[in-house]
């Protein structure tokens, strides 16, 4: 009888510790899941921002290259002459401007 009485309190203590450990594990897993979910959402938002900024960077890079090509062309005397005659309607001395419809 004494052995049977000793098993019951020991089992109750073991069950109580097991329940405490399980509660701790469940709470820890809940916290870990919450943290991971929040980080995944933050990663997604950051990825969208990164894509937007990279698109803007590509557009600015293309614009910069186009402006640099235009600067190089403006250093060419023949190009300046073409701009003056075609866009500004200027002529060299001794030449006549002919209008065409």
Number of C-alpha atoms within 10 A of each C-alpha: 5 6 7 8 9 10 11 11 11 11 11 11 12 12 12 12 12 12 12 12 12 12 12 12 12 12 12 12 12 12 12 12 12 12 11 12 12 12 12 12 11 12 12 12 11 12 12 12 12 12 11 11 12 12 12 12 12 11 12 12 12 12 12 12 12 12 12 12 11 11 11 11 13 14 10 10 10 11 13 12 16 13 14 14 14 10 9 10 12 15 13 10 6 5 8 9 10 6 6 4 2
